[in-house]
Amino acid sequence: MQDKLKWITDEMEALKNAGLLVHIRTISSPQGAWLTVDGKKVLNFSSNNYLGLANHPRLVEAAEQAIRQYGVGPGAVRSIAGTMDLHVELEKKLAVFKGVESAVTFQSGFNANTATIPALVGKEDVVYSDELNHASIIDGCRLSGATVIRYDHCDAESLEQKIAENKDRGFGHSLIITDGVFSMDGDVAPLDALYEVAQRTGYLLMVDDAHGEGVLGKGGRGIVDHFGLHGKVDIEVGTLSKAFGVVGGLVAGRKVVTDWLRQRGRPFLFSSAMSVPDVAACIAAVGVLEESTELVDRLWENAAFFKKEMRSLGFDTGVSTTPITPVMLGKAPLAQEFSRRLFEKGVFAMALGFPTVPRGKARIRVMISAAHSKDDLDVGLESFQKIGKDLGVI
Protein backbone atom coordinates (compact mmCIF):
# COMPACT_ATOMS: atom_id res chain seq x y z
CA MET A 1 0.00 0.00 0.00
CA GLN A 2 1.27 3.47 -0.85
CA ASP A 3 2.23 5.57 2.14
CA LYS A 4 -0.39 8.32 2.30
CA LEU A 5 2.02 10.59 4.15
CA LYS A 6 5.07 10.10 1.94
CA TRP A 7 4.58 13.58 0.56
CA ILE A 8 5.36 14.99 4.01
CA THR A 9 8.61 13.01 4.17
CA ASP A 10 9.53 14.31 0.73
CA GLU A 11 8.75 17.91 1.70
CA MET A 12 10.79 17.59 4.91
CA GLU A 13 13.74 16.25 2.93
CA ALA A 14 13.44 19.14 0.48
CA LEU A 15 13.48 21.62 3.36
CA LYS A 16 16.58 19.96 4.76
CA ASN A 17 18.38 20.08 1.42
CA ALA A 18 17.52 23.75 0.99
CA GLY A 19 18.81 24.64 4.46
CA LEU A 20 15.28 25.58 5.57
CA LEU A 21 14.51 22.79 8.05
CA VAL A 22 13.88 24.28 11.48
CA HIS A 23 15.88 22.66 14.27
CA ILE A 24 13.94 23.08 17.51
CA ARG A 25 16.15 23.16 20.58
CA THR A 26 15.08 22.37 24.15
CA ILE A 27 15.51 24.78 27.07
CA SER A 28 15.87 23.49 30.62
CA SER A 29 16.34 26.72 32.58
CA PRO A 30 14.39 29.90 33.30
CA GLN A 31 14.42 32.60 30.63
CA GLY A 32 17.17 35.16 31.15
CA ALA A 33 20.38 36.52 29.70
CA TRP A 34 21.80 32.98 29.83
CA LEU A 35 19.98 29.71 29.19
CA THR A 36 20.60 25.99 29.36
CA VAL A 37 19.79 24.78 25.83
CA ASP A 38 20.18 21.12 24.86
CA GLY A 39 22.19 20.74 28.07
CA LYS A 40 24.61 23.57 27.22
CA LYS A 41 24.89 26.96 28.94
CA VAL A 42 24.55 29.64 26.26
CA LEU A 43 24.09 33.38 25.91
CA ASN A 44 20.44 34.05 25.02
CA PHE A 45 20.03 36.11 21.85
CA SER A 46 16.81 34.40 20.71
CA SER A 47 14.13 35.32 23.23
CA ASN A 48 11.38 37.96 22.95
CA ASN A 49 11.83 38.54 26.69
CA TYR A 50 12.69 42.21 26.04
CA LEU A 51 12.60 43.41 29.64
CA GLY A 52 13.76 40.27 31.43
CA LEU A 53 10.37 39.87 33.13
CA ALA A 54 9.88 36.18 32.28
CA ASN A 55 11.67 35.17 35.47
CA HIS A 56 11.17 38.35 37.51
CA PRO A 57 10.67 37.53 41.20
CA ARG A 58 7.57 39.73 41.48
CA LEU A 59 5.88 37.88 38.64
CA VAL A 60 6.83 34.50 40.08
CA GLU A 61 5.51 35.44 43.52
CA ALA A 62 2.27 36.81 42.06
CA ALA A 63 1.69 33.58 40.13
CA GLU A 64 2.38 31.44 43.20
CA GLN A 65 0.01 33.45 45.40
CA ALA A 66 -2.75 33.32 42.80
CA ILE A 67 -2.44 29.53 42.47
CA ARG A 68 -2.83 29.17 46.23
CA GLN A 69 -5.94 31.39 46.17
CA TYR A 70 -7.62 30.39 42.88
CA GLY A 71 -6.07 27.13 41.75
CA VAL A 72 -4.65 26.83 38.24
CA GLY A 73 -7.29 26.91 35.51
CA PRO A 74 -10.42 29.00 34.88
CA GLY A 75 -12.54 25.91 34.21
CA ALA A 76 -14.50 27.21 31.23
CA VAL A 77 -14.67 29.68 28.40
CA ARG A 78 -15.09 33.23 29.65
CA SER A 79 -18.63 33.70 28.38
CA ILE A 80 -19.91 30.73 30.40
CA ALA A 81 -18.08 30.43 33.72
CA GLY A 82 -14.43 31.21 33.05
CA THR A 83 -14.15 34.94 33.72
CA MET A 84 -12.48 35.44 37.09
CA ASP A 85 -12.02 38.70 38.97
CA LEU A 86 -8.32 38.38 38.07
CA HIS A 87 -9.20 38.67 34.38
CA VAL A 88 -11.27 41.78 35.06
CA GLU A 89 -8.47 43.31 37.15
CA LEU A 90 -5.88 42.70 34.42
CA GLU A 91 -8.09 44.27 31.76
CA LYS A 92 -8.70 47.36 33.88
CA LYS A 93 -4.98 47.77 34.56
CA LEU A 94 -4.11 47.31 30.88
CA ALA A 95 -6.65 49.95 29.87
CA VAL A 96 -5.12 52.45 32.31
CA PHE A 97 -1.59 51.54 31.23
CA LYS A 98 -2.48 51.99 27.55
CA GLY A 99 -4.54 55.13 28.11
CA VAL A 100 -7.69 53.74 26.47
CA GLU A 101 -11.35 53.31 27.36
CA SER A 102 -11.22 49.54 27.62
CA ALA A 103 -9.19 46.37 27.06
CA VAL A 104 -10.03 42.71 26.63
CA THR A 105 -7.60 39.80 26.94
CA PHE A 106 -7.17 36.62 24.89
CA GLN A 107 -5.12 33.46 25.20
CA SER A 108 -2.40 34.79 22.85
CA GLY A 109 -1.61 37.67 20.54
CA PHE A 110 -2.32 35.35 17.62
CA ASN A 111 -5.79 34.65 19.02
CA ALA A 112 -6.37 38.36 19.54
CA ASN A 113 -5.90 38.99 15.81
CA THR A 114 -7.95 36.00 14.69
CA ALA A 115 -10.72 37.12 17.04
CA THR A 116 -10.73 40.79 16.13
CA ILE A 117 -10.49 40.88 12.35
CA PRO A 118 -13.40 38.49 11.59
CA ALA A 119 -15.50 40.31 14.19
CA LEU A 120 -15.02 43.63 12.38
CA VAL A 121 -15.15 42.68 8.70
CA GLY A 122 -16.77 39.99 6.55
CA LYS A 123 -17.12 38.87 2.96
CA GLU A 124 -18.68 42.15 1.78
CA ASP A 125 -15.87 44.20 3.32
CA VAL A 126 -12.24 45.12 2.57
CA VAL A 127 -8.98 45.07 4.52
CA TYR A 128 -5.98 47.18 3.48
CA SER A 129 -2.97 45.33 4.90
CA ASP A 130 0.77 46.08 4.93
CA GLU A 131 2.46 43.53 2.67
CA LEU A 132 4.74 42.37 5.53
CA ASN A 133 2.10 42.01 8.22
CA HIS A 134 2.38 39.10 10.66
CA ALA A 135 0.94 35.65 9.93
CA SER A 136 -1.74 36.13 12.58
CA ILE A 137 -3.07 39.16 10.69
CA ILE A 138 -2.97 37.21 7.42
CA ASP A 139 -4.87 34.31 8.99
CA GLY A 140 -7.36 36.64 10.66
CA CYS A 141 -8.06 38.23 7.27
CA ARG A 142 -8.53 34.81 5.67
CA LEU A 143 -10.97 33.77 8.39
CA SER A 144 -12.97 36.97 7.90
CA GLY A 145 -13.62 36.31 4.23
CA ALA A 146 -13.04 39.99 3.47
CA THR A 147 -11.23 41.14 0.34
CA VAL A 148 -7.60 41.81 1.24
CA ILE A 149 -5.67 44.49 -0.63
CA ARG A 150 -1.98 44.75 0.23
CA TYR A 151 -0.15 48.05 0.15
CA ASP A 152 3.61 48.57 -0.05
CA HIS A 153 5.49 48.07 3.19
CA CYS A 154 5.33 51.06 5.54
CA ASP A 155 4.13 53.27 2.70
CA ALA A 156 1.17 55.55 3.43
CA GLU A 157 1.19 56.88 -0.14
CA SER A 158 0.82 53.35 -1.48
CA LEU A 159 -2.07 52.80 0.94
CA GLU A 160 -3.82 55.94 -0.28
CA GLN A 161 -3.29 54.90 -3.88
CA LYS A 162 -4.75 51.42 -3.26
CA ILE A 163 -7.77 52.98 -1.58
CA ALA A 164 -8.31 55.36 -4.51
CA GLU A 165 -8.10 52.46 -6.97
CA ASN A 166 -10.71 50.40 -5.09
CA LYS A 167 -13.08 52.93 -3.52
CA ASP A 168 -15.81 52.36 -6.10
CA ARG A 169 -15.98 48.58 -5.78
CA GLY A 170 -18.95 48.68 -3.42
CA PHE A 171 -17.30 47.36 -0.28
CA GLY A 172 -19.12 47.67 3.02
CA HIS A 173 -16.81 48.21 6.01
CA SER A 174 -13.16 49.13 5.40
CA LEU A 175 -10.27 48.36 7.75
CA ILE A 176 -6.60 49.41 7.61
CA ILE A 177 -4.21 47.06 9.45
CA THR A 178 -0.51 47.29 10.15
CA ASP A 179 2.03 45.75 12.47
CA GLY A 180 3.50 48.33 14.85
CA VAL A 181 7.03 46.92 14.87
CA PHE A 182 7.80 44.40 12.14
CA SER A 183 9.32 41.41 13.88
CA MET A 184 11.73 40.27 11.18
CA ASP A 185 13.24 43.64 10.22
CA GLY A 186 12.70 45.68 13.39
CA ASP A 187 11.33 48.73 11.58
CA VAL A 188 8.41 50.80 12.87
CA ALA A 189 5.20 51.47 10.94
CA PRO A 190 4.53 55.15 10.06
CA LEU A 191 1.42 55.10 12.20
CA ASP A 192 1.06 58.87 12.16
CA ALA A 193 0.88 58.91 8.35
CA LEU A 194 -1.46 55.90 8.29
CA TYR A 195 -3.72 57.68 10.76
CA GLU A 196 -3.96 60.66 8.44
CA VAL A 197 -5.12 58.35 5.64
CA ALA A 198 -7.66 56.72 7.95
CA GLN A 199 -8.93 60.17 8.95
CA ARG A 200 -9.39 61.30 5.37
CA THR A 201 -11.19 58.12 4.34
CA GLY A 202 -13.17 57.43 7.49
CA TYR A 203 -11.80 53.86 7.63
CA LEU A 204 -11.10 51.93 10.83
CA LEU A 205 -7.41 51.80 11.81
CA MET A 206 -5.94 48.79 13.62
CA VAL A 207 -2.35 48.23 14.75
CA ASP A 208 -0.80 44.99 16.01
CA ASP A 209 1.74 46.21 18.54
CA ALA A 210 3.11 42.83 19.63
CA HIS A 211 6.75 43.95 19.43
CA GLY A 212 5.99 47.51 20.54
CA GLU A 213 4.28 46.70 23.84
CA GLY A 214 6.84 47.24 26.59
CA VAL A 215 9.33 48.63 24.07
CA LEU A 216 8.05 51.80 22.36
CA GLY A 217 6.51 54.81 24.05
CA LYS A 218 6.89 56.11 27.58
CA GLY A 219 7.63 53.17 29.86
CA GLY A 220 6.73 50.75 27.07
CA ARG A 221 3.17 51.92 26.48
CA GLY A 222 3.47 51.13 22.80
CA ILE A 223 3.39 52.64 19.34
CA VAL A 224 0.28 54.76 19.89
CA ASP A 225 2.01 56.49 22.80
CA HIS A 226 5.22 56.71 20.72
CA PHE A 227 3.40 58.78 18.08
CA GLY A 228 1.12 60.64 20.52
CA LEU A 229 -2.02 59.21 18.93
CA HIS A 230 -4.03 58.40 22.06
CA GLY A 231 -7.73 58.21 21.29
CA LYS A 232 -7.11 58.29 17.54
CA VAL A 233 -6.28 54.65 16.74
CA ASP A 234 -9.44 52.53 16.80
CA ILE A 235 -7.96 49.14 17.70
CA GLU A 236 -4.66 48.24 19.36
CA VAL A 237 -3.76 44.55 19.47
CA GLY A 238 -0.89 43.42 21.66
CA THR A 239 0.71 40.42 23.28
CA LEU A 240 1.64 39.60 26.85
CA SER A 241 4.15 36.94 25.82
CA LYS A 242 7.06 39.19 24.81
CA ALA A 243 8.00 42.27 26.83
CA PHE A 244 5.49 41.41 29.55
CA GLY A 245 7.25 38.07 29.98
CA VAL A 246 4.21 35.81 30.32
CA VAL A 247 1.63 34.70 27.73
CA GLY A 248 -1.63 36.09 26.40
CA GLY A 249 -3.01 38.73 24.07
CA LEU A 250 -4.97 41.95 24.38
CA VAL A 251 -7.14 44.28 22.38
CA ALA A 252 -7.31 47.87 23.60
CA GLY A 253 -9.27 50.90 22.41
CA ARG A 254 -12.85 52.08 22.43
CA LYS A 255 -15.22 50.26 24.77
CA VAL A 256 -17.69 49.56 21.97
CA VAL A 257 -15.02 47.46 20.24
CA THR A 258 -14.04 45.41 23.29
CA ASP A 259 -17.71 44.88 24.19
CA TRP A 260 -18.34 43.60 20.65
CA LEU A 261 -15.38 41.21 20.89
CA ARG A 262 -16.86 39.70 24.04
CA GLN A 263 -19.95 38.95 21.93
CA ARG A 264 -18.35 37.89 18.63
CA GLY A 265 -14.64 37.13 19.19
CA ARG A 266 -14.56 33.39 18.55
CA PRO A 267 -11.41 32.59 20.61
CA PHE A 268 -13.07 34.47 23.50
CA LEU A 269 -16.29 32.49 23.10
CA PHE A 270 -14.95 29.04 22.27
CA SER A 271 -11.58 28.64 24.02
CA SER A 272 -10.86 28.67 27.75
CA ALA A 273 -9.52 31.83 29.29
CA MET A 274 -5.93 32.61 30.26
CA SER A 275 -4.83 30.50 33.22
CA VAL A 276 -4.69 31.84 36.78
CA PRO A 277 -0.88 32.10 37.16
CA ASP A 278 -0.55 33.75 33.74
CA VAL A 279 -3.10 36.44 34.58
CA ALA A 280 -1.60 37.13 37.99
CA ALA A 281 1.90 37.39 36.54
CA CYS A 282 0.66 39.79 33.85
CA ILE A 283 -0.91 42.01 36.50
CA ALA A 284 2.45 42.10 38.28
CA ALA A 285 4.24 42.91 35.00
CA VAL A 286 1.99 45.91 34.39
CA GLY A 287 2.79 47.05 37.92
CA VAL A 288 6.53 46.86 37.29
CA LEU A 289 6.23 48.96 34.13
CA GLU A 290 3.97 51.53 35.76
CA GLU A 291 6.46 52.14 38.56
CA SER A 292 9.58 52.84 36.53
CA THR A 293 11.02 53.22 33.02
CA GLU A 294 14.32 51.66 34.15
CA LEU A 295 13.95 48.37 32.27
CA VAL A 296 12.77 50.02 29.06
CA ASP A 297 15.62 52.54 29.23
CA ARG A 298 18.17 49.75 29.76
CA LEU A 299 16.73 47.80 26.83
CA TRP A 300 17.28 50.73 24.47
CA GLU A 301 20.78 51.42 25.83
CA ASN A 302 21.75 47.78 25.24
CA ALA A 303 20.25 47.81 21.75
CA ALA A 304 22.05 51.01 20.74
CA PHE A 305 25.39 49.67 21.98
CA PHE A 306 25.08 46.28 20.30
CA LYS A 307 23.95 47.67 16.94
CA LYS A 308 26.69 50.27 16.87
CA GLU A 309 29.36 47.67 17.58
CA MET A 310 27.97 45.17 15.05
CA ARG A 311 27.95 47.79 12.32
CA SER A 312 31.48 48.84 13.18
CA LEU A 313 32.53 45.21 12.71
CA GLY A 314 31.06 45.31 9.22
CA PHE A 315 27.77 43.46 9.71
CA ASP A 316 24.58 44.51 7.92
CA THR A 317 21.82 45.02 10.50
CA GLY A 318 19.21 46.03 7.97
CA VAL A 319 16.66 48.80 8.55
CA SER A 320 15.89 48.11 12.20
CA THR A 321 15.19 51.08 14.47
CA THR A 322 14.24 48.92 17.48
CA PRO A 323 16.02 46.39 19.73
CA ILE A 324 15.33 43.70 17.11
CA THR A 325 18.71 43.30 15.37
CA PRO A 326 18.68 41.30 12.13
CA VAL A 327 22.13 40.23 10.98
CA MET A 328 21.57 39.97 7.23
CA LEU A 329 23.31 36.99 5.59
CA GLY A 330 21.27 36.32 2.44
CA LYS A 331 21.42 32.58 1.89
CA ALA A 332 19.63 30.21 4.25
CA PRO A 333 22.43 27.58 4.43
CA LEU A 334 24.91 30.31 5.42
CA ALA A 335 22.56 31.56 8.13
CA GLN A 336 22.08 28.05 9.50
CA GLU A 337 25.84 27.39 9.51
CA PHE A 338 26.44 30.73 11.24
CA SER A 339 23.83 29.86 13.90
CA ARG A 340 25.35 26.40 14.41
CA ARG A 341 28.82 27.85 14.96
CA LEU A 342 27.47 30.48 17.34
CA PHE A 343 25.90 27.73 19.41
CA GLU A 344 29.20 25.85 19.50
CA LYS A 345 30.78 29.01 20.94
CA GLY A 346 28.02 29.37 23.53
CA VAL A 347 25.70 31.87 21.82
CA PHE A 348 22.07 30.94 21.13
CA ALA A 349 20.92 32.96 18.09
CA MET A 350 18.59 31.29 15.62
CA ALA A 351 18.75 31.48 11.83
CA LEU A 352 15.61 32.61 10.02
CA GLY A 353 14.91 31.76 6.40
CA PHE A 354 12.01 31.23 4.02
CA PRO A 355 9.04 31.23 4.60
CA THR A 356 9.57 33.29 7.77
CA VAL A 357 11.48 35.83 5.66
CA PRO A 358 11.65 36.18 1.85
CA ARG A 359 14.04 33.99 -0.12
CA GLY A 360 17.51 35.50 -0.32
CA LYS A 361 17.03 37.47 2.91
CA ALA A 362 18.01 34.85 5.50
CA ARG A 363 19.46 36.21 8.69
CA ILE A 364 20.38 35.71 12.31
CA ARG A 365 17.87 37.68 14.35
CA VAL A 366 19.42 38.91 17.59
CA MET A 367 16.90 39.83 20.29
CA ILE A 368 18.43 42.25 22.77
CA SER A 369 17.07 42.34 26.33
CA ALA A 370 17.28 44.56 29.39
CA ALA A 371 18.50 41.39 31.13
CA HIS A 372 21.80 41.52 29.22
CA SER A 373 24.80 43.12 30.89
CA LYS A 374 27.54 44.93 29.00
CA ASP A 375 29.77 41.88 29.54
CA ASP A 376 27.08 39.63 28.02
CA LEU A 377 26.92 41.79 24.91
CA ASP A 378 30.71 41.79 24.63
CA VAL A 379 30.69 37.98 24.68
CA GLY A 380 28.20 37.96 21.84
CA LEU A 381 30.09 40.54 19.81
CA GLU A 382 33.33 38.59 20.10
CA SER A 383 31.63 35.42 18.82
CA PHE A 384 29.99 37.21 15.92
CA GLN A 385 33.29 38.76 14.94
CA LYS A 386 35.18 35.46 14.97
CA ILE A 387 32.56 33.51 13.03
CA GLY A 388 31.88 36.39 10.66
CA LYS A 389 35.54 36.39 9.65
CA ASP A 390 35.75 32.60 9.44
CA LEU A 391 32.74 32.46 7.09
CA GLY A 392 33.79 35.47 5.02
CA VAL A 393 30.81 37.60 6.05
CA ILE A 394 33.02 40.44 7.29
Order of alpha helices (4+ residues) and beta strands (2+ residues): alpha-beta-beta-alpha-alpha-beta-alpha-beta-alpha-beta-alpha-beta-alpha-beta-alpha-beta-beta-alpha-alpha-alpha-alpha-beta-alpha-beta-beta-beta-alpha
